[in-house]
Amino acid sequence: MNGQTFDLWKFVHNNKQLKMKKTLGIVLVVIGIIMIVYTGFNFVTKEKVVDLGPIEINKEKNSTVQWPPVVGIILIVGGIVVIVLDKKKVRL
């Protein structure tokens, strides 16, 4: 009985790991596609220039975050590799 219970637990545990790897691969591919389509984003921050009691003067500063599309390609390839390796382990 213990051997059967242990094997069942091992099967369930391995099945969860396989689903997690497949999910990780899919997430990497999706993030890679998004990073290819959107190669960056802009955001605005406020800086306090003058603070004299009740008088405040703020300056808005535009900031840009950009990355090369190659990063998205690397994520897509990495996600595909994770998915393919996951499928090969299932067949063994």
DOFIDREN-864462 format. One record per atom (N, C-alpha, C): y, x, z; atom name. Coordinates in steps of 0.001 Angstrom, whole numbers. Layout:
+---------+---------+---------+-------+
:       Y :       X :       Z : atomo :
+---------+---------+---------+-------+
:       Y :       X :       Z :    CA :
...
+---------+---------+---------+-------+
END
This chain:
+---------+---------+---------+-------+
:       Y :       X :       Z : atomo :
+---------+---------+---------+-------+
:   -1193 :     824 :       0 :     N :
:       0 :       0 :       0 :    CA :
:    1260 :     870 :       0 :     C :
:    1257 :    1949 :     781 :     N :
:    2427 :    2813 :     818 :    CA :
:    2685 :    3448 :    -539 :     C :
:    1632 :    3834 :   -1233 :     N :
:    1804 :    4449 :   -2543 :    CA :
:    2433 :    3493 :   -3533 :     C :
:    2017 :    2217 :   -3504 :     N :
:    2593 :    1224 :   -4409 :    CA :
:    4052 :     950 :   -4069 :     C :
:    4366 :     850 :   -2812 :     N :
:    5748 :     602 :   -2398 :    CA :
:    6625 :    1775 :   -2796 :     C :
:    6155 :    2990 :   -2589 :     N :
:    6936 :    4173 :   -2941 :    CA :
:    7171 :    4237 :   -4439 :     C :
:    6128 :    3920 :   -5251 :     N :
:    6289 :    3939 :   -6701 :    CA :
:    7293 :    2885 :   -7159 :     C :
:    7278 :    1712 :   -6545 :     N :
:    8221 :     661 :   -6889 :    CA :
:    9645 :    1108 :   -6553 :     C :
:    9810 :    1707 :   -5390 :     N :
:   11131 :    2195 :   -4989 :    CA :
:   11612 :    3255 :   -5965 :     C :
:   10692 :    4148 :   -6366 :     N :
:   11053 :    5220 :   -7298 :    CA :
:   11468 :    4633 :   -8647 :     C :
:   10755 :    3609 :   -9110 :     N :
:   11094 :    2959 :  -10370 :    CA :
:   12476 :    2325 :  -10299 :     C :
:   12759 :    1599 :   -9229 :     N :
:   14057 :     935 :   -9070 :    CA :
:   15164 :    1978 :   -8983 :     C :
:   14931 :    3051 :   -8230 :     N :
:   15934 :    4098 :   -8078 :    CA :
:   16220 :    4773 :   -9425 :     C :
:   15183 :    5105 :  -10171 :     N :
:   15357 :    5738 :  -11485 :    CA :
:   16046 :    4799 :  -12461 :     C :
:   15721 :    3503 :  -12393 :     N :
:   16336 :    2525 :  -13281 :    CA :
:   17840 :    2435 :  -13022 :     C :
:   18257 :    2496 :  -11759 :     N :
:   19682 :    2466 :  -11425 :    CA :
:   20373 :    3713 :  -11969 :     C :
:   19709 :    4873 :  -11852 :     N :
:   20305 :    6099 :  -12369 :    CA :
:   20465 :    6036 :  -13884 :     C :
:   19476 :    5467 :  -14579 :     N :
:   19558 :    5355 :  -16032 :    CA :
:   20716 :    4450 :  -16430 :     C :
:   20892 :    3335 :  -15710 :     N :
:   21993 :    2430 :  -16020 :    CA :
:   23334 :    3102 :  -15749 :     C :
:   23411 :    3899 :  -14687 :     N :
:   24657 :    4583 :  -14370 :    CA :
:   25002 :    5596 :  -15455 :     C :
:   23999 :    6318 :  -15964 :     N :
:   24254 :    7312 :  -17021 :    CA :
:   24693 :    6627 :  -18303 :     C :
:   24048 :    5519 :  -18641 :     N :
:   24420 :    4791 :  -19850 :    CA :
:   25849 :    4250 :  -19707 :     C :
:   26170 :    3712 :  -18542 :     N :
:   27517 :    3211 :  -18293 :    CA :
:   28537 :    4337 :  -18376 :     C :
:   28209 :    5491 :  -17803 :     N :
:   29101 :    6646 :  -17871 :    CA :
:   29338 :    7046 :  -19322 :     C :
:   28296 :    7072 :  -20125 :     N :
:   28434 :    7420 :  -21537 :    CA :
:   29328 :    6444 :  -22279 :     C :
:   29148 :    5158 :  -22012 :     N :
:   29972 :    4136 :  -22667 :    CA :
:   31428 :    4275 :  -22244 :     C :
:   31665 :    4508 :  -20952 :     N :
:   33029 :    4668 :  -20452 :    CA :
:   33695 :    5887 :  -21098 :     C :
:   32958 :    6986 :  -21224 :     N :
:   33517 :    8177 :  -21866 :    CA :
:   33903 :    7901 :  -23316 :     C :
:   33054 :    7179 :  -24033 :     N :
:   33344 :    6860 :  -25437 :    CA :
:   34585 :    5974 :  -25528 :     C :
:   34677 :    4958 :  -24681 :     N :
:   35828 :    4048 :  -24715 :    CA :
:   37124 :    4798 :  -24380 :     C :
:   37089 :    5619 :  -23338 :     N :
:   38281 :    6400 :  -22974 :    CA :
:   38654 :    7358 :  -24100 :     C :
:   37650 :    7958 :  -24750 :     N :
:   37918 :    8847 :  -25876 :    CA :
:   38607 :    8129 :  -27023 :     C :
:   38141 :    6931 :  -27336 :     N :
:   38767 :    6143 :  -28418 :    CA :
:   40209 :    5808 :  -28048 :     C :
:   40423 :    5400 :  -26808 :     N :
:   41784 :    5078 :  -26363 :    CA :
:   42687 :    6310 :  -26455 :     C :
:   42145 :    7474 :  -26089 :     N :
:   42956 :    8695 :  -26120 :    CA :
:   43264 :    9148 :  -27548 :     C :
:   42429 :    8774 :  -28507 :     N :
:   42731 :    9088 :  -29902 :    CA :
:   43810 :    8138 :  -30428 :     C :
:   43685 :    6858 :  -30088 :     N :
:   44646 :    5865 :  -30571 :    CA :
:   46015 :    6078 :  -29922 :     C :
:   46039 :    6251 :  -28601 :     N :
:   47282 :    6480 :  -27871 :    CA :
:   47295 :    7939 :  -27414 :     C :
:   48094 :    8748 :  -28065 :     N :
:   48105 :   10185 :  -27747 :    CA :
:   49076 :   10544 :  -26641 :     C :
:   49551 :    9548 :  -25929 :     N :
:   50449 :    9818 :  -24806 :    CA :
:   51131 :    8554 :  -24345 :     C :
:   51956 :    8692 :  -23316 :     N :
:   52727 :    7556 :  -22829 :    CA :
:   54016 :    8069 :  -22191 :     C :
:   54977 :    7160 :  -22069 :     N :
:   56272 :    7471 :  -21469 :    CA :
:   56430 :    6686 :  -20179 :     C :
:   57178 :    7252 :  -19249 :     N :
:   57532 :    6515 :  -18039 :    CA :
:   58914 :    6955 :  -17571 :     C :
:   59545 :    6102 :  -16790 :     N :
:   60914 :    6341 :  -16336 :    CA :
:   60896 :    6543 :  -14826 :     C :
:   61602 :    7576 :  -14372 :     N :
:   61767 :    7808 :  -12940 :    CA :
:   63252 :    7789 :  -12622 :     C :
:   63569 :    7444 :  -11393 :     N :
:   64963 :    7431 :  -10952 :    CA :
:   65191 :    8591 :   -9997 :     C :
:   66272 :    9315 :  -10245 :     N :
:   66652 :   10429 :   -9376 :    CA :
:   67984 :   10092 :   -8722 :     C :
:   68058 :   10335 :   -7443 :     N :
:   69306 :   10097 :   -6730 :    CA :
:   70234 :   11283 :   -6988 :     C :
:   71409 :   11014 :   -7571 :     N :
:   72367 :   12063 :   -7890 :    CA :
:   73379 :   12198 :   -6752 :     C :
:   73927 :   11054 :   -6311 :     N :
:   74931 :   11067 :   -5245 :    CA :
:   74544 :   10020 :   -4212 :     C :
:   74649 :   10388 :   -2934 :     N :
:   74388 :    9459 :   -1845 :    CA :
:   75488 :    9628 :    -799 :     C :
:   76506 :    8791 :    -908 :     N :
:   77635 :    8849 :      27 :    CA :
:   77677 :    7550 :     825 :     C :
:   76874 :    7468 :    1843 :     N :
:   76832 :    6255 :    2662 :    CA :
:   76347 :    5079 :    1842 :     C :
:   77212 :    4042 :    1712 :     N :
:   76788 :    2855 :     956 :    CA :
:   76838 :    3050 :    -558 :     C :
:   77395 :    4152 :   -1020 :     N :
:   77500 :    4404 :   -2455 :    CA :
:   76375 :    5341 :   -2893 :     C :
:   75607 :    4874 :   -3854 :     N :
:   74520 :    5688 :   -4424 :    CA :
:   74664 :    5705 :   -5932 :     C :
:   74455 :    6849 :   -6510 :     N :
:   74427 :    6970 :   -7968 :    CA :
:   73065 :    7523 :   -8346 :     C :
:   72358 :    6753 :   -9167 :     N :
:   71021 :    7139 :   -9605 :    CA :
:   71026 :    7461 :  -11088 :     C :
:   70151 :    8349 :  -11472 :     N :
:   70008 :    8729 :  -12871 :    CA :
:   68576 :    8420 :  -13293 :     C :
:   68434 :    7744 :  -14421 :     N :
:   67103 :    7470 :  -14955 :    CA :
:   66677 :    8626 :  -15842 :     C :
:   65469 :    9092 :  -15613 :     N :
:   64944 :   10216 :  -16379 :    CA :
:   63687 :    9763 :  -17121 :     C :
:   63678 :    9913 :  -18432 :     N :
:   62499 :    9587 :  -19235 :    CA :
:   61551 :   10776 :  -19235 :     C :
:   60303 :   10500 :  -18948 :     N :
:   59276 :   11546 :  -18949 :    CA :
:   58167 :   11157 :  -19911 :     C :
:   57569 :   12149 :  -20513 :     N :
:   56501 :   11921 :  -21482 :    CA :
:   55263 :   12702 :  -21076 :     C :
:   54116 :   12034 :  -21181 :     N :
:   52825 :   12695 :  -20975 :    CA :
:   52076 :   12590 :  -22299 :     C :
:   51691 :   13729 :  -22856 :     N :
:   50974 :   13729 :  -24130 :    CA :
:   49747 :   14628 :  -24043 :     C :
:   48760 :   14310 :  -24857 :     N :
:   47557 :   15135 :  -24955 :    CA :
:   47138 :   15181 :  -26425 :     C :
:   46448 :   16231 :  -26811 :     N :
:   45999 :   16331 :  -28208 :    CA :
:   44829 :   15374 :  -28465 :     C :
:   44718 :   14833 :  -29672 :     N :
:   43611 :   13934 :  -30007 :    CA :
:   42235 :   14595 :  -29856 :     C :
:   42191 :   15915 :  -29862 :     N :
:   40912 :   16626 :  -29707 :    CA :
:   40262 :   16270 :  -28366 :     C :
:   41075 :   16007 :  -27355 :     N :
:   40537 :   15627 :  -26043 :    CA :
:   39740 :   14319 :  -26169 :     C :
:   40265 :   13367 :  -26920 :     N :
:   39546 :   12109 :  -27150 :    CA :
:   38246 :   12334 :  -27903 :     C :
:   38271 :   13209 :  -28885 :     N :
:   37056 :   13513 :  -29654 :    CA :
:   36001 :   14146 :  -28740 :     C :
:   36442 :   15058 :  -27876 :     N :
:   35501 :   15698 :  -26941 :    CA :
:   34882 :   14663 :  -26013 :     C :
:   35685 :   13705 :  -25525 :     N :
:   35142 :   12657 :  -24655 :    CA :
:   34141 :   11769 :  -25398 :     C :
:   34444 :   11444 :  -26644 :     N :
:   33517 :   10619 :  -27431 :    CA :
:   32195 :   11353 :  -27628 :     C :
:   32260 :   12619 :  -28015 :     N :
:   31033 :   13405 :  -28216 :    CA :
:   30257 :   13521 :  -26903 :     C :
:   30965 :   13773 :  -25809 :     N :
:   30302 :   13868 :  -24507 :    CA :
:   29625 :   12564 :  -24117 :     C :
:   30288 :   11437 :  -24367 :     N :
:   29686 :   10137 :  -24065 :    CA :
:   28456 :    9872 :  -24906 :     C :
:   28514 :   10218 :  -26183 :     N :
:   27349 :   10033 :  -27060 :    CA :
:   26192 :   10916 :  -26600 :     C :
:   26487 :   12144 :  -26213 :     N :
:   25441 :   13052 :  -25729 :    CA :
:   24785 :   12474 :  -24476 :     C :
:   25579 :   11945 :  -23550 :     N :
:   25018 :   11355 :  -22322 :    CA :
:   24111 :   10182 :  -22668 :     C :
:   24545 :    9327 :  -23602 :     N :
:   23738 :    8158 :  -23984 :    CA :
:   22448 :    8593 :  -24674 :     C :
:   22541 :    9551 :  -25603 :     N :
:   21348 :   10003 :  -26339 :    CA :
:   20360 :   10684 :  -25403 :     C :
:   20844 :   11548 :  -24530 :     N :
:   19939 :   12217 :  -23589 :    CA :
:   19301 :   11210 :  -22648 :     C :
:   20036 :   10177 :  -22283 :     N :
:   19507 :    9130 :  -21416 :    CA :
:   18368 :    8391 :  -22124 :     C :
:   18538 :    8093 :  -23412 :     N :
:   17493 :    7395 :  -24159 :    CA :
:   16262 :    8264 :  -24358 :     C :
:   16456 :    9568 :  -24550 :     N :
:   15310 :   10460 :  -24733 :    CA :
:   14483 :   10558 :  -23453 :     C :
:   15116 :   10535 :  -22295 :     N :
:   14386 :   10597 :  -21028 :    CA :
:   13587 :    9337 :  -20781 :     C :
:   14074 :    8195 :  -21283 :     N :
:   13357 :    6945 :  -21112 :    CA :
:   12059 :    6971 :  -21896 :     C :
:   12050 :    7559 :  -23079 :     N :
:   10858 :    7607 :  -23922 :    CA :
:    9798 :    8548 :  -23379 :     C :
:   10206 :    9564 :  -22613 :     N :
:    9223 :   10509 :  -22084 :    CA :
:    8454 :    9840 :  -21043 :     C :
+---------+---------+---------+-------+
END
